[in-house]
Amino acid sequence: MMKSLASIASGDTIAGPLEESGAFTPMVVRMVEVGEQTGGLDEMLARIADFYDQEVDSALETLIAAIEPLMIIVLGVLVGGMIVAMYLPIFDMINAL
């Protein structure tokens, strides 16, 4: 990133150093490049941000959908364990009579 900063400070485009760094996807680099060429860099960066916001939301929804059944199972096991722990001594006393 420091090389990118130095390259941009020397007058190069933003897209070139971003592509060389390898830290950004080709889609992001191309969108930055188009934004530079058209003079709408701020709009393209906003679109990139919106795209990644949607991607994060989608990933979170998928994660929550996967975790929800696991949490139900864990809570069911805990409640079942408490019920067994409560009633087992009662059954032992009945069997002792």
N, C-alpha and C positions, 0 to 999 in steps of 0.2 A: 504494500500500500504506500510506503514511503517513496518508492520508485515512481508510482503513479502520481503522487503529489508533486514530485520534482518535475516529471514530464509535463504535467498540466501547467505548472507554474512557468515552464519554459515556452509555452504557447501551443503545445500539442492539443489534439482533441481529447475529450474525456473518454470516449469509447475505446480508443486504441490501448491506453494503459489498463483500462478495466479488463479488456480481453486478454492482454498479456499476463495479468495477475492470476487468471484462472479462478478467481474467487466468485465470479458472477456467471450465471448461465448465459448461453448464447442469446436467448430471447431478451434478457435485460440489456446486454451489450447492443443488440440491434435496435432496441427501442430507444436507448440513449443516443445512438448514432442518428436515428431518424429525427429525434428531438433536436439534436444539434443542427442538422441540415435544414430543418424547417423553421427553426427559431422557436419551437414549442417545447423546449427541454422541461420546463416546469410541468407542463401538461403530461408529458410522457412519464416523468418521475411520479406524478400523482397516479397515473394508470398502473405503473409498476407496483406502487404501494397498495392500490386497491386489489390488484391481482393476488399479491401475497397475503393480504388480509383475508380474502376469500379462501385461499389455500389453507391458511392457519385455521380458520373457522371450520372448514371441511375436515381437516385432520383431527381437530378437537371433538367434533361430533362423532367421528369414527371411533376415537379412543373412548369417549363416554359410552357409546353404544356397546363397546366390548367390555368395559369395566362394570357396567350396570348389572348384568347377570351374575358376574363373579361376586359382587357385593351382596346380592340377594342370597346366594349360596352360603357365603361366609356368615351372614346374619342368621340364616336358617340353622346352620350348624351350631352357632353360639346359643341361640334360643333353645334348640333341642338339647344341647349339653346342660343348660340350666334346668330344664324340665327333668331330665334324667337325674341330675344331682339332687333335685328337690324330692323326687318320688322314690329314689332307690333306698334311702334309709327307712321310709315308711313301709316299703315292701319287705325289707329285711326284718323289721319288727313284726310284721304280720306272719312271716314264715317262722319266726322264733317262737311264736305262741303255739 
